[in-house]
């Protein structure tokens, strides 16, 4: 039986659920619009990725994959996979460190150990909106690679109000993970 929404005398926004977003995507609603992600019930169409962004993402992927292999870890790094954060978010971070790299569909939130966003033009969105989203969904660690500032903000200790700990690293120096023992890389510059 279908439940009827209560009568309202003023307009209310409808926030898409993860299921709504995937159904619309499968039906072709976003075809021709480029890459999309769902954040807090809103669909975002993402900017084109230019060479500085692509180079940094590729270099980080290589550094992290080699470091994880050296740890003999069950964690793998994926590039641009969707992570489900029910009920209203399905972001597509630049890099995802997950304990479940195989399987069908989106990366389950429970498997996520770290998310990384590379920001060339999206510092505000990645540093505020996405940082709050990731912290509220208890993502243990989030790195924001700010290409304009030449730094990485490593965030840990997630909570409802955001991340409780932020450490700055300069591109080109050694960076250690806050939540994955033994994981350290030299940040590409």
C-alpha positions as CSV (number, residue, x, y, z in Angstrom):
1,X,0.0,0.0,0.0
2,X,1.3,3.5,-0.8
3,X,1.5,6.0,2.0
4,X,0.3,9.4,1.3
5,X,2.4,12.4,2.3
6,X,0.8,14.8,4.8
7,X,-0.8,17.9,3.3
8,X,1.4,20.9,3.3
9,X,0.5,24.5,2.8
10,X,4.0,25.5,1.7
11,X,6.3,24.0,-1.0
12,X,9.0,21.6,0.3
13,X,12.1,20.4,-1.5
14,X,12.4,16.7,-2.3
15,X,15.8,15.3,-1.6
16,X,16.7,12.3,-3.8
17,X,17.6,9.1,-2.1
18,X,20.5,7.0,-3.2
19,X,18.0,4.6,-4.8
20,X,16.3,7.5,-6.7
21,X,19.7,8.6,-8.0
22,X,20.7,5.2,-9.2
23,X,17.3,4.6,-10.9
24,X,17.5,8.0,-12.7
25,X,21.1,7.2,-13.7
26,X,20.2,3.7,-15.0
27,X,17.2,5.3,-16.9
28,X,19.6,7.7,-18.7
29,X,18.5,10.9,-17.0
30,X,22.1,12.1,-16.7
31,X,23.4,11.0,-20.1
32,X,25.4,13.6,-21.8
33,X,25.9,15.6,-18.7
34,X,29.3,14.2,-17.7
35,X,30.1,12.9,-14.2
36,X,27.5,13.3,-11.5
37,X,27.3,12.6,-7.8
38,X,24.6,12.9,-5.1
39,X,25.3,15.0,-2.1
40,X,22.6,15.5,0.6
41,X,19.9,14.7,-1.9
42,X,21.1,17.1,-4.6
43,X,22.6,16.0,-7.9
44,X,25.9,17.7,-8.7
45,X,27.4,17.8,-12.2
46,X,31.2,17.8,-11.8
47,X,33.8,20.0,-13.6
48,X,36.1,18.6,-16.3
49,X,39.3,17.4,-14.8
50,X,42.4,19.2,-16.2
51,X,45.9,17.9,-16.3
52,X,47.1,19.2,-12.9
53,X,44.2,17.4,-11.2
54,X,44.7,14.2,-13.3
55,X,48.4,14.1,-12.8
56,X,48.1,14.5,-9.0
57,X,45.4,11.8,-8.8
58,X,47.4,9.4,-10.9
59,X,50.6,10.0,-8.8
60,X,48.7,9.6,-5.5
61,X,47.1,6.4,-6.8
62,X,50.6,4.9,-7.6
63,X,52.1,6.1,-4.3
64,X,49.2,4.7,-2.3
65,X,49.0,1.4,-4.2
66,X,52.8,0.8,-3.7
67,X,52.6,1.7,0.0
68,X,49.6,-0.6,0.6
69,X,51.4,-3.5,-1.2
70,X,54.4,-3.0,1.0
71,X,52.2,-3.3,4.1
72,X,50.7,-6.5,2.8
73,X,47.4,-4.9,3.5
74,X,43.9,-6.1,2.5
75,X,43.1,-2.4,1.7
76,X,43.1,-1.4,-1.9
77,X,42.9,2.0,-3.6
78,X,40.2,2.7,-6.2
79,X,39.9,5.7,-8.5
80,X,36.6,7.5,-8.9
81,X,34.2,4.9,-7.6
82,X,30.8,5.8,-6.1
83,X,30.5,5.4,-2.3
84,X,27.0,4.9,-0.9
85,X,26.1,7.1,2.1
86,X,22.4,6.4,2.5
87,X,19.9,7.8,2.5
88,X,20.7,10.9,0.5
89,X,24.4,10.8,-0.7
90,X,26.4,8.9,-3.3
91,X,29.7,10.9,-3.8
92,X,32.4,9.9,-6.2
93,X,35.7,10.8,-4.5
94,X,38.9,10.9,-6.5
95,X,40.5,8.1,-4.5
96,X,38.9,5.5,-2.1
97,X,40.9,3.2,0.2
98,X,38.6,0.3,0.8
99,X,38.7,-3.2,2.3
100,X,36.1,-4.3,-0.3
101,X,37.6,-3.4,-3.8
102,X,35.8,-6.3,-5.6
103,X,32.1,-6.8,-6.2
104,X,29.3,-5.2,-8.0
105,X,27.7,-1.8,-7.5
106,X,29.0,1.1,-5.4
107,X,31.6,0.8,-2.7
108,X,29.9,0.1,0.6
109,X,30.5,2.8,3.2
110,X,31.4,0.3,5.9
111,X,34.4,-0.8,3.9
112,X,35.8,2.8,3.4
113,X,39.1,3.4,5.3
114,X,40.0,6.8,3.7
115,X,38.7,9.2,1.0
116,X,40.8,11.6,-1.0
117,X,39.7,14.6,-3.0
118,X,42.0,16.5,-5.3
119,X,41.0,20.2,-5.6
120,X,42.2,22.4,-8.4
121,X,39.0,24.6,-8.5
122,X,36.7,22.9,-5.9
123,X,38.5,23.7,-2.7
124,X,35.5,25.3,-1.0
125,X,33.1,22.5,-1.9
126,X,35.6,19.7,-1.1
127,X,36.8,21.4,2.1
128,X,33.4,22.3,3.5
129,X,30.4,20.3,2.0
130,X,32.3,17.1,1.4
131,X,34.3,17.3,4.6
132,X,31.1,17.6,6.6
133,X,29.4,14.8,4.6
134,X,32.4,12.4,5.1
135,X,32.7,13.2,8.8
136,X,28.9,12.9,9.4
137,X,29.1,9.4,7.8
138,X,32.1,8.4,10.0
139,X,34.7,8.1,7.2
140,X,37.7,7.5,9.4
141,X,40.1,9.7,7.4
142,X,39.8,12.3,4.6
143,X,42.6,13.9,2.7
144,X,42.0,17.2,0.8
145,X,44.8,17.8,-1.7
146,X,44.7,21.5,-2.5
147,X,46.7,22.1,-5.6
148,X,46.5,25.9,-5.4
149,X,47.9,26.0,-1.8
150,X,50.4,23.2,-2.5
151,X,49.2,21.2,0.6
152,X,47.3,18.3,1.9
153,X,44.8,18.6,4.8
154,X,44.7,15.3,6.5
155,X,41.4,15.1,8.6
156,X,40.6,12.4,11.2
157,X,38.4,11.9,14.2
158,X,35.0,12.2,12.4
159,X,31.9,13.5,14.2
160,X,28.6,15.2,13.7
161,X,30.2,18.6,13.7
162,X,33.1,17.6,11.3
163,X,36.5,16.3,11.7
164,X,38.1,16.8,15.1
165,X,41.7,16.7,13.9
166,X,43.3,18.4,10.9
167,X,47.0,18.2,10.0
168,X,48.7,20.1,7.1
169,X,51.4,18.5,4.9
170,X,53.2,20.3,2.1
171,X,53.3,18.7,-1.3
172,X,56.6,17.0,-1.7
173,X,57.0,15.9,1.9
174,X,56.3,12.7,3.7
175,X,52.7,12.2,4.9
176,X,51.5,9.5,7.2
177,X,48.0,8.2,7.5
178,X,46.3,8.9,10.8
179,X,44.1,5.8,10.9
180,X,46.0,3.1,8.8
181,X,49.1,1.9,10.7
182,X,52.3,2.0,8.7
183,X,50.8,3.8,5.7
184,X,53.0,6.7,4.6
185,X,53.9,8.2,1.3
186,X,55.9,11.0,-0.1
187,X,53.3,13.4,-1.4
188,X,53.8,14.2,-5.1
189,X,54.6,17.8,-5.8
